Amino acid sequence: MLDPAKIRQQFPIFAHYPQLAYLDNAATTQKPKAVIDTITNFYEKGNANIHRGVYGLAVQATQQYEAVRQKVAGLIGAPKPGTIVYTTGTTAGINLVAQSFLEPRLQAGDEVVISFMEHHANLIPWQMACKRTGAKLRVIPMSQDGILDREAYRNMLSPRTRMVALVHVSNTLGTINPIEEMISLAHQQSIPVLVDGAQSIAHFPIDVQALDVDFFVFSGHKMFGPTGVGILYGKEAHLAAMPPYQFGGDMIRDVAFEETIFAEAPQRFEAGTMPIAGVIGLGAAVDFLQTLDKTEIRQHLKQLGQAAREELQRIEGLRVIGNAAQATAIVSFVMENVHPHDVATFLAEDQVAVRAGHHCTQPIMDFFEIAGTTRASFSIYNEMWEVEQLARSLKNIQHFFSV
Ligand code: PMP
């Protein structure tokens, strides 16, 4: 069994805020001491730029930076470190694929399929690529429970479909999409698939080869690593065929005024000075995650999510948004006659940190005809007392507004 109390001790922030129920993990997770120490150590004892220096510090920094590719490959079951591209986050990874992989092969009349529950980061880059080329964005509909319509998806795929881009776990509804099946359906028609793993990477084991996914993207900061760094996994053949996305230092092999020869992937996608300390910190986050049993993580989050849903559904005037049987510990809700921001503000007074708003998923808000939700999202260091603290505080807010 996962021991959240013990895990919590590894996160210095909770020593400073022992009473805090930090339930905003879908926005960003807290950082374990091992990650913080790794970054501090790098700046104190190892700082240098990578790839060009021949002195000790530069060689060591380069080795550390490159070694993280292998760690990340191990975490997600990627075949080779060369299939791991460093980015600045999920958003950057999706933009890279939309512009470098998709756009050159997109023509007027072609189609790109996304789902109704995409984060704006997995919507706008495809929408822009479609607008620039005259292609059409198709959207998989969803039910009132927040479940994608598989039949509609199946019917949507056609010889005109150039790409499918899907969120693995909805950051607003907590729904876990059946991506294995959805990838396989797309592949039956040779359509490449990108999966947005921003919310799944810290919740489940991921095996990109078993999924046979073409691209898988995520952010370091949602998996106990630093901000400013993320990962794009891409199949080797795709990456090799993709032109660079941004141009400048470190992504070249040879430069003259007439012509430039670019470096191979993944370096050709890493222009300029990358977030070196961030990458090295991400390596420590991967090491940390690898000390935990992924099945136990999944079980723990399932328990917290179910408990939170049950507790919240019992509160009068409170509606949980999204009710998929396959869901993780991300729970959105609205309280009758109280604005989601007011709910979040009152919760903050009771030491419960949550997020309120549209969560970068405005189409979901339009679908449910609401301005926003309040969202509680859990992680490995959250315990049952935090679910109770949330529910108790919500009951008080409900009572306060009803008298
Ligand atoms: N996709 C999903 C599902 C997310 O939850 C988020 C972050 N809220 C993103 C994409 C964007 O991640 P980032 O801001 O780290 O690029």
Residues whose N, C-alpha, C, O or C-beta is under 5 A from the ligand:
A	BS01	PMP	A26 G89 T90 T91 A92 H119 A121 V167 V169 N171 D196 A198 Q199 S219
